[in-house]
Amino acid sequence: MILNRYIPEYGRYIFFFLLLFLVFPPAYYFTPRQGLDSSYIIGIHLAHRYCMVFGKDIVFTFGPLAILHYRLPIAVNRWVFLLFDGYFLISLLLLLKAVIPRRSGYGPVLFALAGFLLAMGEALFQWYFLLFAFYLFRFIKDPVRLFPIVQAGLFSLLSFYYKVNLGIAALILYLAAIHLALFRRQISLLRYAFIVCSYLACLLIFDRILHVDLPGYITGSIQLIDAYSDAMTIPAGHYAIFLTGSVLIVFLVFSRWVYLLVLTLRRRAGRKGQIGRDDGDELIIYGIVAAILFVLYKSSFVRMDNYHLSHFFGIAGLVTAGLYVFSSPHSRKWAAICCLIVLGICVGMANSIPGLLHPYAGSNLLRHLAPGKISNYYHGIKDYKDSASVGQLPANEWERMVGDHTVDIIPAEISKIYFAGLHYDPRPVFQSYSAYNTYLDSINSRKYLSPSAPDFVLFSLNSIDNRYAFFDESRTKMAILSHYRIACEADSNMLLLQKKALTPLIEEKKEIVNGRLGESIPVGGGNDLQFSRISVHYSLWGKIKRFLYQPPALTITFVLGSGDSVTYPASPTILEDGVILNKYCSSLTDFQRLMAADCRNGTVIRQIRIREDPDNRGFEEKLKMVNTYYRFPARATNHI
């Protein structure tokens, strides 16, 4: 019975501030670090320093507001972080006051505490998305009030300019909710027009303030989202138990939505269109929660490593709480049972993920409860250095070689450019592993073929997920062959390439080869460069698996001139983009030899075989290969 007792008003506010303290930033800013993940955050900050346009100069899975993801003192004014933190915490406090009313028992309080303990370490974009959802639910339940829809709109825009996949989902759900409110006659046509026009105006204002080319930003984002599953999949492996838990959560909410939909349709047929407003609200809210859980599931379980899958269980419990908070009285009991089941699964899963600090573990919990957070935050504001030199090295060899000229780096370690103090001028998709289809690779290639191409490129040959690195950004590598030369070895693992006069490769001939999965396909010989676009299509079953979970896997085997063979994972979108096929290049030395001799030297590939996993089928048997052969023109001697 203790769960039914009411907490006093002062205790309610103490509890609210405890929750706010759990999610309070551990520090005001952080010192830049080296590494793959740190590099893309540094790249976003450097984009702000050099006033680059997102959607044109930068196309990535994170947008301009990713400066909030890992705050660095590189290019952002000291008060920007404080402004966003203040808005987030005030909005969260106002939401807590609304969803946990004065006469709440201890049950909702304990549920909220358990959910916040799971989510306290989640990235800010997860919290923005959560606040968007709850303010949207408040609008659905009370469309007369203006504040909830304004807040939902602002958080959808913040999500959109922060994390691409969640942001696009937020925009779609927001506009769908507005149109449904008009269709259900909950808002007038005038109010509808005012909300939509204001929303679009704010979108354009954000566009201008944040230096975004909106058409390019949306197009690039859709391309990134569409090809992500094909190129970035990591199979479940020993994480299958976590996949099971996530599917149960999504299925539980989705099945309840289907039940409510069928019930609503029956009532409509039986009552000649008279449906209770609460029933309609509940149907919409269940549908939105199911859609949100599916988006979170897809973003977490395509790459099934411990880091990505933790995001789903960290936030799913709080998302599902909206079912209880905004449920109608006659279905609140079922909603409570659903929320408790989801929370139980999330607690069990989140505290079992190997290799991560568990939310309820002592060290992690103490870190978030440490009073020193406030002191660290205050000293961070006081000592913040809006400077380009934080963490950078003194005069160094790279700076001596490059000087004030512009520089890009391939494949991904942008931190090296930052720490060396060089002038960063990247291709739009600035980390090679993300340029995983024709559109994304082509915009990079156009940058390298244009007069605005960087003067120097720091180049190394490596990739992620055991990929064949020479296949990443193949069009961009063709542009390098046309527009750059080897200047020197920057270090033992990297070449310094210098821009030269543009000498486009000369197309010799083109042919079409039809083949089948699993069979050997000859590769053209000679000194010409063979650029091949290989089309491998999903079957209907493969498309279903790709949509609901992960696509089936492909491998490609090279049979070399020596008779040896090597096998790598392959991505359909990368193969469709086109690859340099007749030269085997697996090391920086191989690439250096190929570039120095216009691809006339090096190990030859004689045959290829493309296979699907016999235990995970999902491709059509036939494939098509369009081969284009290029030769190198006479060497240019004038350098830029």
C-alpha positions as CSV (number, residue, x, y, z in Angstrom):
1,M,0.0,0.0,0.0
2,I,2.9,2.3,0.4
3,L,3.0,2.9,-3.4
4,N,-0.4,4.5,-3.1
5,R,0.6,7.1,-0.6
6,Y,1.1,10.7,-1.7
7,I,4.5,12.4,-1.4
8,P,4.5,15.9,0.2
9,E,5.0,18.9,-2.1
10,Y,8.5,19.8,-0.8
11,G,9.5,16.1,-1.3
12,R,8.2,16.3,-4.9
13,Y,10.5,19.2,-5.7
14,I,13.5,17.6,-3.9
15,F,12.9,14.5,-6.1
16,F,12.7,16.6,-9.3
17,F,16.1,18.3,-8.5
18,L,17.6,14.8,-7.8
19,L,16.5,13.7,-11.3
20,L,18.0,16.9,-12.8
21,F,21.2,16.3,-10.9
22,L,21.5,12.8,-12.3
23,V,21.5,14.2,-15.9
24,F,23.5,17.3,-15.1
25,P,26.6,17.5,-17.3
26,P,29.7,16.1,-15.6
27,A,31.8,18.9,-16.9
28,Y,31.3,22.1,-18.9
29,Y,33.8,21.2,-21.6
30,F,36.3,18.5,-22.4
31,T,39.8,18.4,-23.7
32,P,40.2,17.2,-27.3
33,R,41.5,13.6,-27.7
34,Q,42.8,11.4,-30.4
35,G,40.9,8.5,-31.9
36,L,38.3,7.6,-34.5
37,D,35.2,8.7,-32.5
38,S,36.9,11.8,-31.2
39,S,37.8,12.8,-34.7
40,Y,34.3,13.3,-36.0
41,I,33.5,15.6,-33.1
42,I,36.6,17.6,-33.7
43,G,35.6,17.7,-37.4
44,I,32.2,19.2,-36.5
45,H,33.9,21.8,-34.3
46,L,36.5,22.7,-37.0
47,A,33.6,23.0,-39.5
48,H,32.2,25.8,-37.2
49,R,35.7,27.4,-37.0
50,Y,36.0,27.6,-40.8
51,C,32.3,28.6,-41.3
52,M,31.6,25.5,-43.4
53,V,28.1,24.9,-44.7
54,F,26.4,21.7,-43.5
55,G,24.7,19.9,-46.3
56,K,27.3,21.3,-48.8
57,D,30.8,21.4,-47.3
58,I,29.9,18.8,-44.6
59,V,27.6,15.8,-45.0
60,F,27.6,13.5,-42.0
61,T,25.4,11.5,-39.6
62,F,25.7,14.4,-37.1
63,G,24.7,18.0,-37.8
64,P,25.9,21.4,-36.6
65,L,24.5,20.9,-33.1
66,A,26.8,17.9,-32.5
67,I,29.1,20.4,-30.9
68,L,26.9,19.6,-27.8
69,H,27.7,15.9,-28.1
70,Y,31.2,16.3,-26.8
71,R,31.9,19.9,-25.9
72,L,35.3,21.1,-27.0
73,P,36.9,24.6,-26.6
74,I,37.7,24.9,-30.3
75,A,35.3,27.3,-32.1
76,V,32.3,27.8,-29.9
77,N,31.6,30.8,-27.7
78,R,31.8,30.0,-24.0
79,W,28.1,30.8,-23.4
80,V,26.6,28.5,-26.0
81,F,26.8,25.4,-23.9
82,L,25.4,27.2,-20.9
83,L,22.4,28.4,-23.0
84,F,21.6,24.9,-24.3
85,D,22.1,23.3,-20.8
86,G,19.8,25.9,-19.2
87,Y,17.1,25.4,-21.8
88,F,17.3,21.6,-21.5
89,L,17.1,21.5,-17.7
90,I,14.3,24.0,-17.4
91,S,12.3,22.2,-20.1
92,L,12.9,18.9,-18.3
93,L,11.8,20.4,-14.9
94,L,8.6,21.8,-16.4
95,L,7.8,18.4,-18.0
96,L,8.4,16.6,-14.7
97,K,6.0,18.9,-13.0
98,A,3.4,18.2,-15.6
99,V,3.7,14.4,-15.8
100,I,4.2,13.8,-12.0
101,P,1.4,15.8,-10.5
102,R,1.0,16.8,-6.9
103,R,-1.1,13.8,-5.8
104,S,1.1,11.2,-7.3
105,G,1.9,8.1,-5.3
106,Y,5.3,6.6,-4.8
107,G,4.8,4.2,-7.8
108,P,5.5,6.9,-10.5
109,V,8.3,8.3,-8.5
110,L,10.1,5.0,-8.2
111,F,9.5,4.3,-11.9
112,A,11.0,7.7,-12.8
113,L,14.0,7.2,-10.6
114,A,14.7,3.8,-12.1
115,G,14.3,5.2,-15.6
116,F,16.6,8.1,-15.0
117,L,19.2,5.9,-13.5
118,L,19.2,4.0,-16.8
119,A,19.3,7.1,-19.0
120,M,21.6,9.4,-16.9
121,G,24.6,8.6,-19.1
122,E,22.8,8.8,-22.4
123,A,23.9,11.4,-25.0
124,L,22.0,14.7,-25.1
125,F,20.4,13.9,-28.5
126,Q,18.6,11.0,-26.8
127,W,17.2,13.4,-24.2
128,Y,16.2,15.9,-26.8
129,F,14.3,13.2,-28.6
130,L,12.6,12.1,-25.4
131,L,11.5,15.6,-24.5
132,F,10.2,16.1,-28.0
133,A,8.1,12.9,-27.6
134,F,6.6,13.9,-24.3
135,Y,5.7,17.4,-25.3
136,L,4.1,16.0,-28.4
137,F,2.0,13.7,-26.3
138,R,0.9,16.6,-24.1
139,F,-0.2,18.4,-27.3
140,I,-2.2,15.4,-28.4
141,K,-4.0,15.2,-25.1
142,D,-4.5,18.9,-24.8
143,P,-4.3,20.6,-28.3
144,V,-5.7,23.9,-27.0
145,R,-2.6,24.8,-25.1
146,L,0.2,26.4,-27.2
147,F,3.2,25.7,-24.9
148,P,3.5,21.9,-25.5
149,I,3.4,22.2,-29.3
150,V,6.0,25.0,-29.2
151,Q,8.3,22.9,-27.1
152,A,7.7,19.8,-29.2
153,G,8.6,21.8,-32.3
154,L,11.7,23.3,-30.8
155,F,13.0,19.9,-29.6
156,S,12.3,18.3,-33.0
157,L,14.4,21.0,-34.7
158,L,17.2,20.6,-32.1
159,S,17.1,16.9,-32.8
160,F,17.1,17.5,-36.5
161,Y,20.2,19.7,-36.4
162,Y,21.9,17.4,-33.9
163,K,21.5,13.7,-34.9
164,V,20.2,13.1,-38.4
165,N,18.3,9.8,-38.0
166,L,16.4,10.8,-34.9
167,G,15.9,14.3,-36.2
168,I,14.2,13.3,-39.4
169,A,11.9,10.9,-37.4
170,A,11.1,13.9,-35.1
171,L,10.2,16.2,-38.0
172,I,7.9,13.5,-39.6
173,L,6.1,12.7,-36.3
174,Y,5.7,16.4,-35.5
175,L,4.1,17.2,-38.8
176,A,2.0,14.0,-38.7
177,A,0.6,15.0,-35.3
178,I,-0.3,18.5,-36.5
179,H,-2.1,17.1,-39.5
180,L,-3.9,14.5,-37.4
181,A,-5.1,17.2,-35.0
182,L,-6.5,19.2,-37.9
183,F,-8.2,16.0,-39.4
184,R,-9.7,15.2,-36.0
185,R,-10.9,18.8,-35.7
186,Q,-9.0,19.4,-32.5
187,I,-7.5,22.6,-33.9
188,S,-8.9,25.1,-36.3
189,L,-7.6,25.7,-39.8
190,L,-6.3,29.1,-38.7
191,R,-4.4,27.6,-35.8
192,Y,-3.1,24.8,-38.0
193,A,-1.8,27.3,-40.5
194,F,-0.2,29.4,-37.8
195,I,1.7,26.4,-36.3
196,V,2.9,25.0,-39.6
197,C,4.0,28.4,-40.9
198,S,5.8,29.2,-37.6
199,Y,7.5,25.8,-37.7
200,L,8.7,26.3,-41.2
201,A,9.9,29.8,-40.4
202,C,11.9,28.4,-37.4
203,L,13.3,25.7,-39.7
204,L,14.6,28.4,-42.0
205,I,15.9,30.6,-39.1
206,F,17.9,27.6,-37.7
207,D,19.1,26.9,-41.2
208,R,20.6,30.4,-41.5
209,I,22.0,30.6,-38.0
210,L,23.7,27.2,-38.1
211,H,25.0,27.6,-41.7
212,V,23.0,24.8,-43.3
213,D,22.1,24.2,-46.9
214,L,18.7,22.7,-46.2
215,P,18.2,20.8,-49.5
216,G,21.7,19.4,-49.3
217,Y,21.4,18.6,-45.6
218,I,18.1,16.7,-46.1
219,T,19.3,14.9,-49.3
220,G,22.6,13.9,-47.7
221,S,20.9,12.8,-44.5
222,I,18.5,10.5,-46.4
223,Q,21.4,9.0,-48.3
224,L,23.3,8.3,-45.1
225,I,20.3,6.7,-43.5
226,D,19.3,4.6,-46.5
227,A,22.7,3.1,-47.0
228,Y,23.7,2.8,-43.3
229,S,22.3,-0.7,-42.9
230,D,24.1,-2.0,-46.0
231,A,27.5,-0.8,-45.1
232,M,27.7,-0.5,-41.3
233,T,26.1,-3.8,-40.1
234,I,27.7,-5.7,-37.3
235,P,25.9,-9.1,-36.7
236,A,24.4,-10.0,-33.3
237,G,26.9,-12.7,-32.4
238,H,26.9,-13.3,-28.7
239,Y,24.6,-10.2,-28.2
240,A,21.6,-12.2,-29.4
241,I,20.0,-12.0,-26.0
242,F,19.9,-8.3,-26.1
243,L,18.3,-8.4,-29.6
244,T,15.6,-10.6,-28.1
245,G,14.9,-8.2,-25.3
246,S,14.6,-5.2,-27.7
247,V,12.3,-7.1,-30.1
248,L,10.0,-8.1,-27.1
249,I,9.7,-4.4,-26.1
250,V,8.9,-3.2,-29.7
251,F,6.5,-6.1,-30.2
252,L,4.7,-5.5,-26.9
253,V,3.9,-1.9,-27.7
254,F,3.2,-2.5,-31.4
255,S,0.8,-5.4,-30.7
256,R,-1.2,-3.2,-28.3
257,W,-1.4,-0.5,-31.0
258,V,-2.7,-3.1,-33.5
259,Y,-5.3,-4.2,-30.9
260,L,-6.4,-0.6,-30.3
261,L,-6.6,0.0,-34.1
262,V,-8.8,-3.0,-34.6
263,L,-11.0,-2.0,-31.7
264,T,-11.3,1.6,-33.0
265,L,-12.3,0.4,-36.5
266,R,-14.9,-1.9,-35.0
267,R,-16.3,0.9,-32.9
268,R,-16.4,3.2,-35.9
269,A,-18.4,0.6,-37.8
270,G,-20.7,0.0,-34.9
271,R,-21.3,3.6,-33.8
272,K,-21.4,5.2,-37.3
273,G,-18.1,7.1,-36.8
274,Q,-18.5,8.1,-33.2
275,I,-15.2,7.4,-31.5
276,G,-14.3,8.7,-28.0
277,R,-11.6,11.3,-28.0
278,D,-9.6,9.5,-25.3
279,D,-9.6,6.4,-27.5
280,G,-8.3,8.3,-30.5
281,D,-5.6,10.0,-28.4
282,E,-4.5,6.7,-27.0
283,L,-4.3,5.1,-30.4
284,I,-2.1,7.9,-31.8
285,I,0.2,7.9,-28.7
286,Y,0.7,4.1,-28.9
287,G,1.4,4.4,-32.6
288,I,4.0,7.2,-32.0
289,V,5.7,5.2,-29.1
290,A,5.8,2.1,-31.3
291,A,7.4,4.2,-34.2
292,I,9.9,5.8,-31.8
293,L,10.9,2.4,-30.3
294,F,11.4,1.0,-33.8
295,V,13.6,4.0,-34.8
296,L,15.7,3.6,-31.6
297,Y,15.9,-0.2,-32.2
298,K,17.1,0.3,-35.8
299,S,19.7,2.9,-34.8
300,S,21.0,0.7,-32.0
301,F,20.9,-2.8,-33.5
302,V,22.2,-2.4,-37.0
303,R,25.7,-2.1,-35.5
304,M,25.4,-4.6,-32.7
305,D,28.3,-3.6,-30.6
306,N,28.0,-3.0,-26.9
307,Y,28.1,0.8,-27.3
308,H,25.3,1.1,-29.8
309,L,22.9,-1.4,-28.3
310,S,23.1,0.3,-24.9
311,H,21.4,3.4,-26.3
312,F,18.1,1.5,-26.8
313,F,17.9,0.1,-23.3
314,G,19.0,3.4,-21.8
315,I,16.1,5.4,-23.1
316,A,13.3,2.9,-24.0
317,G,11.9,2.7,-20.4
318,L,11.3,6.4,-20.2
319,V,9.9,6.6,-23.8
320,T,7.3,3.8,-22.9
321,A,6.4,5.7,-19.7
322,G,4.4,8.0,-22.0
323,L,1.9,5.3,-22.4
324,Y,1.0,5.4,-18.7
325,V,1.2,9.2,-18.2
326,F,-1.1,10.0,-21.2
327,S,-3.3,6.9,-21.1
328,S,-7.1,7.1,-20.6
329,P,-8.4,6.0,-17.1
330,H,-9.9,2.8,-18.3
331,S,-6.7,1.5,-19.8
332,R,-4.2,2.8,-17.3
333,K,-3.8,-0.5,-15.6
334,W,-2.7,-2.2,-18.8
335,A,-0.4,0.7,-19.6
336,A,1.2,0.3,-16.1
337,I,1.8,-3.4,-16.7
338,C,3.4,-2.6,-20.1
339,C,5.7,0.0,-18.6
340,L,6.8,-2.2,-15.8
341,I,7.6,-5.1,-18.2
342,V,9.6,-2.7,-20.5
343,L,11.4,-1.2,-17.5
344,G,12.3,-4.6,-16.2
345,I,13.7,-5.8,-19.5
346,C,15.7,-2.5,-19.8
347,V,17.1,-2.8,-16.3
348,G,18.2,-6.4,-16.9
349,M,19.7,-5.8,-20.3
350,A,21.4,-2.5,-19.6
351,N,23.1,-3.9,-16.5
352,S,24.4,-7.0,-18.4
353,I,26.1,-5.4,-21.4
354,P,29.7,-6.5,-21.4
355,G,32.5,-4.0,-21.6
356,L,30.4,-1.0,-20.4
357,L,29.8,0.7,-17.1
358,H,26.5,-0.5,-15.9
359,P,23.9,2.2,-14.9
360,Y,23.2,0.6,-11.4
361,A,26.9,-0.3,-10.7
362,G,28.5,1.5,-7.8
363,S,31.3,3.3,-9.7
364,N,29.0,4.6,-12.5
365,L,26.2,5.6,-10.1
366,L,28.6,7.4,-7.8
367,R,30.1,9.3,-10.7
368,H,26.7,10.7,-11.6
369,L,25.8,11.5,-7.9
370,A,29.2,13.1,-7.2
371,P,28.6,16.7,-5.8
372,G,31.8,17.6,-7.6
373,K,29.9,17.8,-10.9
374,I,28.6,21.3,-10.0
375,S,32.1,22.5,-9.1
376,N,33.6,21.0,-12.3
377,Y,30.9,22.7,-14.3
378,Y,31.4,26.1,-12.6
379,H,35.2,26.0,-13.1
380,G,34.7,24.9,-16.7
381,I,32.7,28.1,-17.4
382,K,35.3,30.2,-15.6
383,D,38.3,28.6,-17.3
384,Y,36.8,28.0,-20.7
385,K,39.2,28.9,-23.5
386,D,37.5,29.9,-26.7
387,S,40.8,29.3,-28.5
388,A,42.1,27.4,-31.5
389,S,45.2,26.2,-29.6
390,V,43.8,24.0,-26.8
391,G,45.6,20.7,-27.0
392,Q,47.6,21.6,-30.1
393,L,51.3,20.8,-30.5
394,P,54.0,23.4,-30.8
395,A,55.8,23.8,-34.2
396,N,56.0,20.3,-35.7
397,E,57.2,18.5,-38.8
398,W,53.8,18.4,-40.5
399,E,53.3,22.1,-40.0
400,R,56.7,22.7,-41.5
401,M,55.9,20.6,-44.6
402,V,52.4,22.0,-45.1
403,G,52.6,25.6,-43.8
404,D,49.4,27.6,-44.2
405,H,48.0,25.4,-47.1
406,T,44.8,23.6,-46.7
407,V,44.8,19.9,-45.7
408,D,42.4,17.0,-45.6
409,I,43.0,13.5,-44.1
410,I,42.0,10.1,-45.3
411,P,40.5,8.0,-44.0
412,A,39.3,9.3,-40.7
413,E,41.8,10.6,-38.1
414,I,40.8,14.3,-38.2
415,S,42.4,14.7,-34.7
416,K,45.8,14.5,-36.3
417,I,45.2,17.6,-38.3
418,Y,43.8,19.5,-35.3
419,F,46.7,18.6,-33.0
420,A,49.2,19.5,-35.7
421,G,47.6,22.9,-36.1
422,L,46.9,22.6,-39.8
423,H,44.3,24.4,-41.9
424,Y,41.5,21.8,-42.3
425,D,39.7,21.7,-45.6
426,P,37.8,18.4,-45.8
427,R,35.8,16.6,-48.4
428,P,32.1,16.7,-47.5
429,V,31.8,13.1,-46.0
430,F,34.9,13.6,-44.0
431,Q,35.4,10.0,-42.7
432,S,35.9,7.4,-45.4
433,Y,33.8,4.6,-43.9
434,S,30.7,6.8,-44.1
435,A,31.0,7.5,-47.9
436,Y,29.2,4.2,-48.6
437,N,27.1,4.9,-51.7
438,T,27.4,6.6,-55.0
439,Y,25.9,9.9,-53.9
440,L,28.2,10.2,-50.9
441,D,31.3,9.1,-52.7
442,S,30.5,11.4,-55.7
443,I,30.3,14.6,-53.7
444,N,33.7,13.7,-52.2
445,S,35.1,13.0,-55.6
446,R,33.8,16.3,-57.0
447,K,35.5,18.2,-54.1
448,Y,38.8,16.6,-55.0
449,L,38.5,17.3,-58.7
450,S,37.4,20.9,-58.2
451,P,39.7,24.0,-57.9
452,S,38.8,24.2,-54.2
453,A,40.4,20.8,-53.5
454,P,42.7,20.9,-50.5
455,D,46.3,21.6,-51.3
456,F,47.5,18.5,-49.4
457,V,46.0,15.2,-48.3
458,L,47.4,13.1,-45.5
459,F,46.7,9.6,-46.7
460,S,46.7,6.2,-45.1
461,L,45.0,2.9,-46.1
462,N,42.8,1.4,-43.4
463,S,39.1,0.9,-42.6
464,I,36.7,-0.5,-40.1
465,D,35.0,-3.9,-39.6
466,N,37.7,-5.7,-41.6
467,R,36.7,-4.1,-44.8
468,Y,38.9,-4.0,-47.9
469,A,40.1,-0.4,-47.4
470,F,40.9,0.2,-51.1
471,F,37.1,-0.1,-51.8
472,D,36.2,2.8,-49.5
473,E,35.7,6.0,-51.5
474,S,36.8,4.5,-54.8
475,R,35.6,7.5,-56.9
476,T,37.5,9.8,-54.5
477,K,40.6,7.6,-55.0
478,M,40.2,8.0,-58.7
479,A,40.1,11.7,-58.2
480,I,43.3,11.5,-56.2
481,L,45.0,9.7,-59.0
482,S,44.0,12.6,-61.3
483,H,44.7,15.6,-59.1
484,Y,47.5,14.6,-56.6
485,R,51.0,13.3,-56.5
486,I,53.1,11.8,-53.7
487,A,55.0,14.6,-52.0
488,C,56.7,12.5,-49.2
489,E,56.0,10.1,-46.4
490,A,54.4,12.1,-43.6
491,D,55.3,9.3,-41.2
492,S,55.7,5.6,-41.3
493,N,51.9,5.1,-41.6
494,M,50.9,8.0,-43.8
495,L,51.7,9.6,-47.1
496,L,51.6,13.3,-47.8
497,L,49.9,14.0,-51.2
498,Q,50.2,17.3,-52.9
499,K,47.8,18.8,-55.4
500,K,49.0,19.0,-59.0
501,A,47.5,20.2,-62.3
502,L,44.3,18.2,-63.0
503,T,44.9,15.4,-65.5
504,P,41.7,13.4,-65.9
505,L,42.0,9.7,-66.6
506,I,41.2,8.8,-70.2
507,E,38.3,6.3,-70.7
508,E,39.3,3.5,-73.1
509,K,36.3,1.3,-73.3
510,K,33.2,0.0,-71.4
511,E,31.7,-3.4,-71.1
512,I,28.9,-5.2,-69.3
513,V,29.5,-8.6,-67.7
514,N,26.6,-10.7,-66.3
515,G,27.3,-13.2,-63.6
516,R,25.9,-15.1,-60.7
517,L,26.6,-15.2,-57.0
518,G,29.2,-17.8,-56.1
519,E,30.7,-18.2,-59.6
520,S,34.2,-17.0,-60.6
521,I,34.2,-13.8,-62.7
522,P,37.3,-12.9,-64.7
523,V,38.9,-9.5,-64.2
524,G,40.5,-7.7,-67.1
525,G,44.2,-7.8,-67.4
526,G,46.7,-5.2,-68.8
527,N,47.9,-2.0,-67.4
528,D,44.5,-0.2,-67.8
529,L,42.6,0.7,-64.6
530,Q,39.4,-1.3,-64.3
531,F,36.6,0.6,-62.5
532,S,33.6,-1.7,-62.0
533,R,30.1,-1.0,-60.8
534,I,28.7,-4.3,-59.5
535,S,24.9,-4.6,-59.0
536,V,23.8,-7.2,-56.5
537,H,20.1,-6.9,-55.6
538,Y,18.2,-8.0,-52.5
539,S,15.4,-10.5,-52.9
540,L,12.1,-9.8,-51.4
541,W,13.1,-11.7,-48.3
542,G,16.3,-9.8,-48.1
543,K,14.5,-6.5,-48.3
544,I,12.2,-7.6,-45.4
545,K,15.2,-8.6,-43.3
546,R,17.0,-5.3,-44.1
547,F,14.0,-3.3,-43.0
548,L,13.1,-5.2,-39.9
549,Y,16.6,-6.0,-38.6
550,Q,19.8,-6.3,-40.6
551,P,20.5,-7.1,-44.3
552,P,22.0,-10.4,-45.3
553,A,25.8,-10.5,-45.6
554,L,28.0,-10.6,-48.7
555,T,31.6,-11.5,-49.1
556,I,34.0,-10.9,-52.0
557,T,37.0,-13.2,-52.8
558,F,39.9,-12.0,-54.9
559,V,42.0,-14.6,-56.8
560,L,45.4,-13.0,-57.2
561,G,47.9,-13.4,-60.0
562,S,50.0,-15.6,-57.8
563,G,47.0,-18.0,-57.3
564,D,46.4,-17.0,-53.7
565,S,43.0,-15.9,-52.6
566,V,41.8,-13.4,-50.0
567,T,38.2,-12.8,-48.8
568,Y,36.6,-9.6,-47.3
569,P,33.1,-8.6,-46.3
570,A,31.4,-6.6,-49.0
571,S,28.6,-4.0,-49.1
572,P,26.1,-3.9,-51.9
573,T,26.0,-0.1,-51.9
574,I,29.8,0.2,-52.1
575,L,29.9,-2.4,-54.9
576,E,27.2,-0.5,-56.7
577,D,29.1,2.8,-56.3
578,G,32.0,1.3,-58.2
579,V,35.4,-0.1,-57.1
580,I,38.9,-0.3,-58.6
581,L,38.9,-4.0,-59.3
582,N,42.0,-5.2,-61.1
583,K,44.7,-4.1,-58.7
584,Y,45.1,-5.6,-55.2
585,C,46.0,-2.9,-52.7
586,S,46.0,-4.0,-49.1
587,S,48.7,-1.7,-47.6
588,L,50.1,1.8,-47.8
589,T,53.2,0.4,-49.6
590,D,50.9,-1.1,-52.2
591,F,49.1,2.2,-52.7
592,Q,52.4,4.1,-52.9
593,R,53.7,1.7,-55.5
594,L,50.5,1.9,-57.6
595,M,50.4,5.7,-57.5
596,A,54.0,6.2,-58.3
597,A,53.7,4.0,-61.4
598,D,50.3,5.0,-62.6
599,C,48.9,1.7,-61.5
600,R,51.1,-0.3,-63.8
601,N,52.9,-2.1,-60.9
602,G,51.4,-4.1,-58.1
603,T,49.6,-7.3,-57.5
604,V,47.0,-8.2,-60.2
605,I,43.5,-9.6,-59.4
606,R,42.6,-12.3,-61.9
607,Q,39.1,-13.4,-60.7
608,I,36.5,-12.4,-58.1
609,R,33.7,-14.4,-56.5
610,I,30.9,-12.8,-54.6
611,R,29.0,-15.0,-52.2
612,E,26.1,-14.7,-49.8
613,D,26.0,-16.5,-46.5
614,P,24.2,-19.8,-47.1
615,D,22.6,-19.6,-43.6
616,N,21.5,-16.0,-44.1
617,R,20.2,-15.7,-47.7
618,G,18.5,-12.7,-49.1
619,F,20.0,-11.8,-52.6
620,E,19.0,-12.4,-56.1
621,E,21.3,-14.9,-57.8
622,K,22.1,-12.8,-60.9
623,L,24.5,-9.9,-60.8
624,K,25.7,-7.4,-63.3
625,M,29.1,-5.7,-63.6
626,V,29.7,-2.6,-65.7
627,N,33.4,-2.3,-66.3
628,T,35.0,0.9,-67.4
629,Y,38.7,0.9,-68.4
630,Y,40.9,4.0,-68.0
631,R,44.5,4.8,-68.9
632,F,46.7,7.4,-67.5
633,P,47.7,10.4,-69.6
634,A,51.3,11.6,-69.9
635,R,52.6,12.8,-66.6
636,A,52.1,16.5,-65.9
637,T,55.2,18.3,-64.6
638,N,53.7,21.5,-63.3
639,H,52.6,21.4,-59.7
640,I,50.4,23.7,-57.8
